Amino acid sequence: MERSEIRDKVVEIIGAYAKDKEAMATVTDETNILEDLKVNSARLVDVILDFEDAFDIEVEDEDADSVNTVGDAVNLVQAKVG
């Protein structure tokens, strides 16, 4: 799976939980999921679970803890998908 495909799906998943819809229009790999998109930390768990379902992967807690930006999420999924 191409990085751009992974990124598009990651952004789509995060978008469902983002409170700042305007920030979603200008998402970059450096966009912070919690601070910039206003996804609350409890919802970040749901985001990770959606990644697992959408990409058929398993994300360990330590890996999930390292996801702060959209780029982090894309890198994590890309590493798991292979």
C-alpha positions in Angstrom: 0.0 0.0 0.0 1.4 3.4 -1.0 2.1 6.0 1.7 -0.3 8.4 0.1 -3.1 5.8 0.4 -2.3 5.2 4.0 -2.2 8.9 4.7 -5.6 9.5 3.1 -7.2 6.7 5.2 -5.5 7.9 8.4 -6.7 11.5 7.8 -10.2 10.2 7.1 -10.2 8.2 10.3 -8.9 11.0 12.4 -11.3 13.4 10.8 -14.2 11.5 12.3 -12.9 12.4 15.8 -11.5 15.9 15.2 -13.3 18.7 16.9 -11.5 21.4 14.8 -12.9 20.7 11.3 -11.3 23.7 9.8 -7.8 22.4 10.8 -8.7 19.2 9.0 -8.6 21.1 5.7 -5.0 21.9 6.1 -3.6 18.7 7.7 0.1 18.0 7.2 2.3 15.3 8.6 3.3 17.8 11.3 -0.3 18.4 12.4 -0.6 17.4 16.1 -3.7 15.2 16.6 -4.5 16.3 20.1 -3.5 19.9 20.0 -4.2 21.0 16.4 -7.2 18.8 15.6 -8.6 18.9 19.1 -9.0 15.1 19.4 -9.3 14.3 23.1 -7.0 11.7 24.5 -9.8 9.2 25.2 -10.8 9.4 21.6 -7.3 8.8 20.5 -7.8 5.2 21.7 -10.8 4.9 19.3 -8.6 6.3 16.5 -6.0 3.6 17.1 -8.7 0.9 17.2 -10.1 2.2 13.9 -6.5 2.0 12.4 -6.4 -1.6 13.5 -9.7 -2.4 11.9 -9.1 -0.4 8.7 -5.6 -1.7 8.0 -5.9 -5.2 9.7 -3.0 -4.5 12.0 -2.3 -4.8 15.7 -1.0 -1.7 17.6 0.7 -2.3 20.9 0.2 0.3 23.7 3.9 1.5 23.5 3.4 2.2 19.7 0.1 3.9 20.3 1.8 6.2 22.9 4.2 7.4 20.2 1.5 8.8 18.0 1.3 12.5 18.4 1.1 13.8 14.8 -0.6 12.7 11.6 2.9 11.8 10.3 3.5 9.6 13.4 0.2 7.8 12.7 1.1 7.3 9.0 4.6 6.0 9.9 3.1 3.6 12.4 0.6 2.1 10.0 3.1 2.0 7.2 5.5 0.0 9.4 2.8 -2.4 10.4 1.3 -2.9 7.0 4.8 -3.6 5.6 
